Amino acid sequence: MNATWIGMAIVAFSLLTLLFITIPLLRRGLQNSGREDRVTAKKVLAAGTEARAVIRSIKPTNARLGGEPVVILELDVFLTDGSTRRTDVRTAIHSVHIPAFQPGQVIGVKYEMGAGGFVVAVEGAYLP
């Protein structure tokens, strides 16, 4: 009978730990995921080099940011030195602007080449 109570106490403790410690930590981690990418994108939009890009493809994700869909844009970016660079950018787009982000469309972007590599930010993307 004593072993039964010990087993029930372990199960109760495990459930309480899950409910009050593990789930809130996971939730906070998921909310903060991508925050660093958004901060980087804002910096690139503020100080990056302007360029044009052609959308090769747009792939939906199941993610949303502030209620707006997050997509992956495959872009051909035309750099200021005349070269072209292909890159994928994960970004949120306002739902009403989705028609402007279709394959073949030319969009404005800004880019930086630095220690972090080649970083592209899409003008008109949703960055809360």
FENJO-V370027 format. One record per pair of residues at least 6 apart in sequence whose ideal C-beta (glycine too) atoms are under 6 Angstrom apart, sorted by the first residue. I is the first residue (numbers start at 1). GAP is how many residues later the second one is. Records with the same first field share a line. If there is no record, write none. Layout:
I: GAP + GAP
This chain:
38: 89
41: 80 + 86
42: 85
44: 66 + 68 + 75 + 77
45: 65 + 76
48: 62 + 63 + 64
49: 31 + 62
50: 60
51: 26 + 27 + 58 + 60
52: 26 + 54
53: 22 + 24 + 54 + 56
54: 22 + 52
55: 18 + 48 + 50
56: 18
57: 17 + 46
58: 13 + 15 + 43
59: 13
60: 11
61: 9
63: 7
65: 27
66: 62
68: 24 + 26 + 58
70: 22
71: 22
72: 16 + 18
73: 16
74: 14
75: 12
76: 8 + 10
77: 8 + 43
78: 6
87: 33
89: 31 + 33
91: 31 + 34
92: 34
93: 8 + 32 + 33
94: 32
108: 15
109: 11 + 13
110: 11
111: 9
112: 7
